[in-house]
Amino acid sequence: MATLTRVRIWLVLFIVCLIASGVTAFPLETELRLASSVLHADWSPVPQLLPDFVTWVDRVRDALIDTNNRYPFIAYASDWLAFAHLVIAVAFWGPLRDPVRNIWVVQFGMIACVGIIPLALIAGSIRGIPLGWQLIDMSFGVIGIIPLIIVYRLIRRLEREQATPTPA
């Protein structure tokens, strides 16, 4: 498979994940209600296996419902979070079209992935988020950087291939 094709496949995967992450930030209350009902289903072993996790999900669900009922404008913050994910996904259109010229977007994405870790640790601690949940948040950066590192290396290879003159 050609290097350019591999770059584009990885970038499309990354873009799709950014879009999914963005779109799912809009219906948070609905998602938390659903998650809680699944966790509490008769067939679910989760309450016995991870009771603190279930308690946390229920606490977040209740807080979100209460906040949305009393102060619906607060949800506007997560709407902006969702929008930011969608805008970042659009930025990756540049490397999708011309990877070598737009490698800086991939580098920007890698920096953002690394930045998730201190943000989760610092803001999570200040906001009283359990360490386990902070680790889940950090996993987005750890997992997200993997395809970007692959793409970065492939773009560097593509750059070398384009610089090598083809025999006449």
Secondary structure, 3 states (H helix, E strand, C coil): CCHHHHHHHHHHHHHHHHHHHHHCCCCHHHHHHHHHHHHCCCCCCHHHHCHHHHHHHHHHHHHHHHHHHHCHHHHHHHHHHHHHHHHHHHHCHHHHHCCCCCHHHHHHHHHHHHHHHHHHHHHHHHCCCCHHHHHHHHHHHHHHHHHHHHHHHHHHHHHHHHHCCCCC
